């Protein structure tokens, strides 16, 4: 999100109308619904986590303990159990 000076963006009459409601303060203008991106789309976080969870599930199937998997992935055992339960429900 970047800041722009309203003087350089809005026509003078629109700027005056906005100043009737908010004068000299910051205002957030949200994106249009059609332009919104889902969580993880910008930096591929969603794909990274999905791949990580698949690796965790395969490690578990190979007999590695939940505590060891948690330690290697810097996650709590409770989080590993949630990942496993979610993955098992998808199969």
JOGIGI-V880466 format. One record per pair of residues at least 6 apart in sequence whose ideal C-beta (glycine too) atoms are under 6 Angstrom apart, sorted by the first residue. I is the first residue (numbers start at 1). GAP is how many residues later the second one is. Records with the same first field share a line. If there is no record, write none. Layout:
I: GAP + GAP
This chain:
6: 9
40: 6
53: 30
56: 13 + 27
57: 30
59: 10
60: 24
66: 11 + 14
67: 10
69: 11
70: 6 + 7 + 10
